[in-house]
């Protein structure tokens, strides 16, 4: 499963702030859920697979661990983690919009 919020947030941020050039998308995020192995090393090992067949910058994250960095309760699935991320990025987009509106006043 890939996560569309990273690119959406970056594109939205650029539009809100009237950037003259497009915001560079720095990676392609792939998410998965495995409670048995929540090590970052597993993510790095999995990143090597798509990098072996393409030059795109891949970022692989086990959502069974990501609740810790997001200060949430444990996620139960990739869908549950993605819903939490959507709530966070909607908040971030709203904050960016309001900040831009306030700076124009």
C-alpha positions, -999 to +999 in steps of 0.1 A: +000+000+000+014+034-008+005+065+011-008+095-010-007+120+019+030+128+016+028+140-021-006+156-015+006+175+015+037+187-003+018+198-034-008+215-012+019+233+008+034+246-023+001+259-036-009+275-003+024+294-002+024+303-039+058+286-046+069+294-081+083+259-087+068+225-079+077+209-046+101+180-051+087+147-040+115+131-021+103+095-018+077+069-026+063+055+006+053+019+009+036+008+041+029-027+055+019-042+088+038-070+106+037-072+144+062-100+144+091-080+132+090-042+140+127-035+135+138-006+113+164-031+098+135-050+083+122-018+066+157-011+052+160-047+039+126-043+022+136-009+007+165-027-011+141-048-032+124-021-052+156-001-054+171-031-071+147-027-100+142+011-101+160+044-093+131+058-074+137+068-038+117+042-018+107+045+019+093+014+035+076+016+069+061-011+091+029+005+105+030-019+135+058+004+148+049+039+135+023+047+162+053+054+185+066+082+163+031+096+158+023+095+195-008+074+189-020+041+204-009+010+186-023+006+151-042-026+142-036-027+105-022-007+076-057+007+071-060+018+107-025+034+105-034+052+072-066+066+088-045+081+116-021+095+091-049+111+071-062+127+103-028+141+110-021+153+074-056+169+072-047+188+104-014+198+089-030+210+056-055+230+076-028+245+097-007+254+066-038+270+050-046+290+081-010+301+085-009+313+049-041+332+053-028+349+085+004+358+069-014+376+041-033+398+065 
